[in-house]
Amino acid sequence: MNRLVHGDCLEVMGGLAGGVRLAYLDPPFNTGERFADFHDAMDRRAWLAAMEPRLLAAWALLREDGSLWVHCDDAEQAALRVLLDDALGRDAFVATVVWQRRYSRENRRAFSTAHDYLHVYAPSGAAFKHHRNRLERNDPPGTWRDDGDPRGPWSTVSLVAQGGHATRSQFYAIALPSGRVVEPPPGSCWRVTRERYEALVEAGLVWCGTGGDNVPRRKVFLADAQGLVPSTWWTHEEAGHNAEASAEQRRLFPGARPFSTPKPERLMARVIGIATDPGDLVLDPFLGSATTAAVAHKLGREWIGIEASAATVERYAEPRLRAVVDGSDRGGISEAAGWEGGGAFELTWRASEAAAACPAA
C-alpha cells in the first residue's frame, strides 16, 4: 500500500479508492516568497480556487472516523478557514492547533512570527473525540505517591468545581478526619453529590492530607490514569521546530541544501499519533521532502505521498524513504520509535515523464 507518487495531487487522488484515516495537507502557503524549491505566490482567488478541489478530493477519501489536517500560516489561514467551513461544513470543524514553529526572535519584521496553524476537520465532527487518541502522559517526578496501597501508586484531583451549573445536591458541609468542617469556597461546589462523596470515602478514594485536615481530594491510581487530551497549543519542546527540521535534513543529505520548508518529525509523529492507529492509511497530497511518509512508515502506518515536483521526488523524497526502509535513517523519531528499517514502497512516476525518469526497482 505504501506509495510515492509523482503527479498533480488532484489527478492522483481522483484515482484512489479511499480508506484514508488521516489526510495531512501542507500546501504552499501563498506567502508571496520565492523559495529554492518552489515559487509561493499566487493571486488569492487563484490560490483558493486551486485549493478547494484538492481539499474536497482528500475529504472524499476519508473514513468516517478519519480526519483532515491542513497546515498553514497567517498568509492565508483566515481565508482558508472560511473556505474549509464552506466546502466541508462548519459542523465538521474540530479545532485549530497552533504550533510554535520558531522560538528564536525574528527582528526584520514588525512582529516576530513564531507559529503556524493546523485546521482540523472530521466527517464525524464533534464526535471525533471518540476516534482520536490521547497523548502519552509525561508526568514530572513526584506526581505519583507510593505508600503501599495495594492498588498501586496514586495522585489526587480536586473535588471542587465551579458552581455556575451545579445542583443543590452539590452544596454541603464535610467533616474532615481532623474534626474541622469545610464547605466549597464561595462561587464553587463539590464535584459530586454527598451520596457519591460518601461512596468515595467508603472505597478509600478520598485523601485529606497526611494530617487529615486538608480540603478533600479524590485519589486517582496510575493504573487507571488515561492519556492526555490534546490541547490546541503545541510548544516547540513538545512538537519540534523549524530549526530541528532543517537539522534533520542536513543529517539525511550531508553537504546538500536542505529542502526549503521541511517539518520536524516530532510534529508529524504527534499528528499521526493523535489521528491514527498502527496499520491505518495516511495520505499526504503535498509530500515535499517526505516527512509525513517517513514518520508514518516508522510508526507502522501505511501511507500514500504525492508530490508534483520531479526534482523534489528525486532529490529529497525518494532517497529519504529509501533510507527509512534500509534503516540508515537514524535521525528524527527513529530512536523513540525503535526504528531499525524494514517494509517497502512503490514509486510511480507521472506517465508523461516515466520514460525520462529512472527510479530504483
C-alpha positions as CSV (number, residue, x, y, z in Angstrom):
1,M,0.0,0.0,0.0
2,N,2.9,2.4,0.6
3,R,3.2,4.6,-2.5
4,L,5.2,7.6,-3.5
5,V,3.5,9.1,-6.5
6,H,4.8,11.9,-8.7
7,G,2.0,13.9,-10.2
8,D,-0.7,16.5,-9.6
9,C,-2.4,15.5,-6.4
10,L,-5.9,16.4,-7.7
11,E,-5.4,13.9,-10.6
12,V,-3.8,11.3,-8.4
13,M,-6.4,11.5,-5.6
14,G,-9.2,11.0,-8.2
15,G,-7.8,7.5,-8.8
16,L,-7.6,6.4,-5.2
17,A,-10.1,4.1,-3.6
18,G,-10.5,5.7,-0.2
19,G,-10.0,4.2,3.3
20,V,-7.8,7.1,4.5
21,R,-7.7,7.6,8.2
22,L,-5.6,10.8,8.1
23,A,-5.2,13.3,5.3
24,Y,-2.5,15.8,6.2
25,L,-2.1,18.7,3.7
26,D,0.9,21.0,3.8
27,P,0.3,23.1,0.6
28,P,2.3,26.2,-0.4
29,F,1.1,28.8,2.0
30,N,0.9,31.6,-0.7
31,T,3.3,33.7,1.3
32,G,4.5,35.7,-1.7
33,E,8.0,34.4,-1.3
34,R,10.2,32.6,-3.8
35,F,11.8,29.5,-2.2
36,A,14.6,27.5,-3.8
37,D,12.2,24.5,-4.4
38,F,9.0,26.4,-5.4
39,H,7.5,29.8,-6.1
40,D,4.9,30.5,-3.4
41,A,3.0,33.4,-4.8
42,M,-0.5,33.4,-6.4
43,D,-3.4,35.7,-6.6
44,R,-5.5,34.9,-3.5
45,R,-8.6,34.0,-5.6
46,A,-6.5,31.7,-7.8
47,W,-4.9,30.1,-4.7
48,L,-8.3,29.4,-3.1
49,A,-9.6,28.1,-6.4
50,A,-6.7,25.7,-6.6
51,M,-7.1,24.6,-3.0
52,E,-10.8,23.9,-2.9
53,P,-11.0,20.9,-5.3
54,R,-7.9,19.4,-3.7
55,L,-9.4,19.7,-0.2
56,L,-12.6,18.1,-1.4
57,A,-10.7,15.3,-3.1
58,A,-8.8,14.5,0.1
59,W,-12.0,14.8,2.1
60,A,-13.8,12.3,-0.2
61,L,-11.1,9.7,0.6
62,L,-11.6,9.8,4.4
63,R,-13.1,7.1,6.5
64,E,-16.0,8.1,8.8
65,D,-13.5,8.0,11.8
66,G,-10.8,9.9,9.8
67,S,-9.7,13.5,9.9
68,L,-8.2,16.2,7.6
69,W,-5.4,18.4,8.9
70,V,-4.5,21.5,6.8
71,H,-1.2,23.2,7.7
72,C,-0.9,27.0,7.0
73,D,0.4,30.3,8.4
74,D,-1.0,33.8,8.7
75,A,-0.7,34.5,5.0
76,E,-4.0,32.7,4.2
77,Q,-5.2,31.0,7.3
78,A,-8.3,33.2,7.7
79,A,-9.4,32.8,4.1
80,L,-8.6,29.1,4.3
81,R,-10.7,28.6,7.4
82,V,-13.7,30.2,5.6
83,L,-13.1,28.0,2.6
84,L,-13.0,24.9,4.7
85,D,-16.2,25.8,6.5
86,D,-18.0,26.4,3.3
87,A,-16.6,23.4,1.5
88,L,-16.8,20.8,4.3
89,G,-19.4,22.3,6.6
90,R,-18.9,24.1,9.8
91,D,-20.2,21.0,11.8
92,A,-17.1,19.2,10.5
93,F,-14.7,21.7,12.2
94,V,-12.9,20.1,15.2
95,A,-10.1,22.6,16.2
96,T,-7.3,24.9,15.1
97,V,-4.0,23.8,16.5
98,V,-1.3,26.5,17.0
99,W,2.2,25.1,16.6
100,Q,5.2,27.1,17.9
101,R,7.4,26.5,14.9
102,R,10.1,29.0,16.0
103,Y,11.4,30.0,19.4
104,S,14.2,32.4,18.3
105,R,13.4,36.1,17.6
106,E,12.9,37.4,14.0
107,N,14.0,41.0,14.1
108,R,13.4,42.0,10.4
109,R,9.6,42.4,10.7
110,A,7.1,44.3,12.8
111,F,6.3,41.2,14.9
112,S,8.4,38.1,15.3
113,T,6.2,35.4,13.9
114,A,6.5,32.2,16.0
115,H,3.6,29.9,15.0
116,D,1.8,28.0,12.3
117,Y,-1.8,26.7,12.2
118,L,-3.3,23.3,11.6
119,H,-7.0,23.4,10.9
120,V,-8.6,20.1,11.8
121,Y,-11.8,18.8,10.3
122,A,-13.5,15.4,10.6
123,P,-16.5,13.7,9.0
124,S,-17.7,12.9,12.5
125,G,-17.4,16.5,13.6
126,A,-17.6,16.8,17.4
127,A,-17.7,13.0,17.7
128,F,-14.1,12.9,16.6
129,K,-13.2,12.9,20.3
130,H,-14.3,9.3,20.3
131,H,-12.0,8.4,17.4
132,R,-8.8,10.4,18.2
133,N,-6.1,9.1,20.5
134,R,-4.9,10.7,23.7
135,L,-1.3,11.8,24.2
136,E,1.0,9.8,26.3
137,R,1.4,11.1,29.9
138,N,4.7,12.9,30.7
139,D,4.2,13.3,34.4
140,P,7.0,15.0,36.3
141,P,8.8,13.2,39.1
142,G,6.8,13.1,42.3
143,T,3.4,13.1,40.6
144,W,2.5,9.6,41.9
145,R,2.6,8.7,45.6
146,D,3.5,5.2,46.5
147,D,2.5,4.5,50.1
148,G,1.9,0.8,49.9
149,D,-1.7,1.0,48.7
150,P,-2.3,-2.4,47.1
151,R,-3.9,-0.6,44.2
152,G,-0.6,0.9,43.3
153,P,0.9,4.5,43.0
154,W,-1.7,7.3,43.1
155,S,-2.2,11.0,42.8
156,T,-5.1,13.3,43.6
157,V,-7.5,15.5,41.7
158,S,-9.7,18.3,43.1
159,L,-13.2,17.7,44.3
160,V,-14.1,21.4,43.9
161,A,-15.8,22.7,40.8
162,Q,-17.2,26.0,39.6
163,G,-20.7,26.4,40.9
164,G,-22.4,28.1,38.0
165,H,-24.3,25.0,36.8
166,A,-24.4,23.0,40.0
167,T,-27.4,21.4,41.6
168,R,-28.4,21.8,45.2
169,S,-27.1,18.4,46.0
170,Q,-23.5,19.6,45.3
171,F,-23.6,22.1,48.2
172,Y,-23.0,20.6,51.6
173,A,-20.6,20.6,54.5
174,I,-17.9,17.9,55.0
175,A,-16.4,16.9,58.3
176,L,-12.7,16.1,57.9
177,P,-10.9,13.3,59.8
178,S,-9.4,16.1,62.0
179,G,-12.8,17.3,63.0
180,R,-12.7,20.5,61.0
181,V,-15.8,21.2,58.9
182,V,-15.3,22.6,55.3
183,E,-17.6,23.8,52.6
184,P,-17.0,24.7,49.0
185,P,-15.3,28.1,48.5
186,P,-17.7,31.0,47.5
187,G,-18.8,30.5,43.9
188,S,-17.9,26.9,43.9
189,C,-19.4,23.5,44.7
190,W,-18.3,19.9,45.2
191,R,-17.9,17.9,42.0
192,V,-20.0,15.1,43.4
193,T,-23.2,14.8,45.5
194,R,-23.0,13.9,49.2
195,E,-24.0,10.3,48.4
196,R,-21.3,10.0,45.8
197,Y,-18.8,11.5,48.2
198,E,-19.6,9.1,50.9
199,A,-19.2,6.2,48.5
200,L,-15.7,7.5,47.6
201,V,-14.8,7.7,51.3
202,E,-16.1,4.1,51.7
203,A,-13.9,3.0,48.8
204,G,-10.8,4.7,50.2
205,L,-10.7,7.2,47.3
206,V,-10.7,10.4,49.4
207,W,-7.5,12.0,50.7
208,C,-7.5,14.9,53.2
209,G,-3.7,15.2,53.6
210,T,-1.3,13.4,55.9
211,G,-2.9,15.0,58.9
212,G,-6.5,14.6,57.8
213,D,-7.1,18.4,57.8
214,N,-6.9,19.4,54.1
215,V,-9.8,20.0,51.8
216,P,-10.7,16.6,50.4
217,R,-9.3,15.4,47.1
218,R,-10.1,12.3,45.1
219,K,-7.4,9.6,44.6
220,V,-6.6,8.5,41.1
221,F,-4.4,5.5,40.6
222,L,-1.7,5.3,38.0
223,A,-3.0,2.0,36.7
224,D,-6.3,3.8,35.8
225,A,-4.9,7.1,34.5
226,Q,-5.8,8.0,31.0
227,G,-3.6,9.7,28.5
228,L,-3.8,13.5,27.9
229,V,-6.5,15.1,25.8
230,P,-4.6,17.0,23.1
231,S,-4.5,20.8,23.5
232,T,-4.6,23.3,20.7
233,W,-1.2,24.9,21.8
234,W,1.8,22.8,20.8
235,T,5.1,24.2,22.0
236,H,8.5,23.6,20.3
237,E,9.5,21.4,23.2
238,E,6.6,19.1,22.6
239,A,6.4,19.0,18.8
240,G,9.7,20.3,17.4
241,H,10.5,23.4,15.5
242,N,11.8,24.5,12.1
243,A,15.4,24.6,13.0
244,E,15.1,21.0,14.2
245,A,13.5,20.1,10.8
246,S,16.4,21.7,8.9
247,A,18.9,19.8,11.1
248,E,17.1,16.5,10.2
249,Q,17.5,17.4,6.5
250,R,21.2,18.1,6.9
251,R,21.8,14.7,8.6
252,L,19.8,13.0,5.8
253,F,21.6,14.9,3.0
254,P,25.0,15.9,4.2
255,G,26.6,18.6,2.1
256,A,23.4,19.3,0.2
257,R,21.0,22.1,0.5
258,P,18.0,21.2,2.8
259,F,14.5,21.3,1.4
260,S,13.1,24.8,1.7
261,T,10.2,24.2,4.1
262,P,10.6,20.9,6.0
263,K,8.6,19.9,9.0
264,P,10.1,18.2,12.0
265,E,9.4,14.5,12.5
266,R,8.2,15.1,16.1
267,L,5.4,17.3,14.8
268,M,4.2,14.7,12.3
269,A,4.6,12.0,15.0
270,R,2.2,13.9,17.2
271,V,-0.4,14.4,14.4
272,I,-0.2,10.8,13.3
273,G,-0.3,9.5,16.9
274,I,-3.5,11.5,17.6
275,A,-5.3,10.8,14.3
276,T,-4.4,7.2,13.5
277,D,-3.6,3.7,14.9
278,P,-1.0,1.3,13.6
279,G,-2.0,-0.2,10.2
280,D,-4.1,2.9,9.2
281,L,-3.6,4.7,5.9
282,V,-2.1,8.2,5.9
283,L,-2.3,10.5,2.9
284,D,-0.1,13.5,2.2
285,P,-1.0,15.1,-1.2
286,F,1.8,17.8,-0.9
287,L,4.6,15.5,0.2
288,G,7.6,17.7,-0.2
289,S,10.6,16.1,1.5
290,A,8.5,13.2,2.7
291,T,8.4,13.9,6.4
292,T,4.9,12.6,6.7
293,A,5.6,9.4,4.8
294,A,8.9,8.8,6.7
295,V,7.2,9.1,10.1
296,A,4.1,7.1,9.1
297,H,6.4,4.3,8.0
298,K,8.4,4.4,11.2
299,L,5.2,4.3,13.2
300,G,3.7,1.3,11.4
301,R,1.1,3.1,9.3
302,E,0.5,2.7,5.6
303,W,1.0,5.8,3.5
304,I,0.5,7.5,0.2
305,G,2.6,10.5,-0.6
306,I,2.0,12.7,-3.7
307,E,4.5,15.3,-5.0
308,A,4.2,17.4,-8.1
309,S,7.8,18.3,-8.5
310,A,10.0,15.6,-10.1
311,A,13.1,17.3,-8.7
312,T,11.8,17.2,-5.2
313,V,11.0,13.5,-5.5
314,E,14.4,12.7,-6.9
315,R,16.4,14.9,-4.6
316,Y,14.5,14.5,-1.3
317,A,11.5,12.2,-1.1
318,E,12.7,9.0,-2.7
319,P,16.2,8.9,-1.2
320,R,14.8,9.8,2.3
321,L,12.3,6.9,2.1
322,R,14.9,4.5,0.8
323,A,17.0,5.4,3.9
324,V,13.9,4.8,6.1
325,V,13.4,1.3,4.6
326,D,17.0,0.2,4.7
327,G,17.4,1.5,8.3
328,S,20.2,4.1,7.5
329,D,17.9,6.9,8.6
330,R,18.7,7.0,12.3
331,G,17.5,10.6,12.9
332,G,14.2,12.2,13.7
333,I,11.9,9.8,15.7
334,S,13.9,6.7,14.8
335,E,15.3,6.0,18.3
336,A,12.0,6.9,20.1
337,A,10.1,4.6,17.7
338,G,12.6,1.8,17.9
339,W,13.0,2.0,14.1
340,E,15.8,-0.1,12.5
341,G,14.4,-0.4,9.0
342,G,12.0,-2.6,7.1
343,G,9.0,-2.5,4.8
344,A,8.9,-1.2,1.2
345,F,7.2,1.3,-1.0
346,E,6.3,1.7,-4.7
347,L,7.4,4.7,-6.7
348,T,5.0,5.8,-9.5
349,W,6.0,8.5,-12.0
350,R,3.7,10.6,-14.0
351,A,3.1,8.8,-17.3
352,S,4.4,11.7,-19.4
353,E,7.8,11.7,-17.6
354,A,8.2,8.0,-16.8
355,A,10.4,7.5,-19.9
356,A,12.7,10.2,-18.7
357,A,13.0,9.0,-15.1
358,C,14.9,6.0,-13.9
359,P,13.5,5.1,-10.5
360,A,15.1,2.4,-8.4
361,A,13.4,-1.0,-8.6
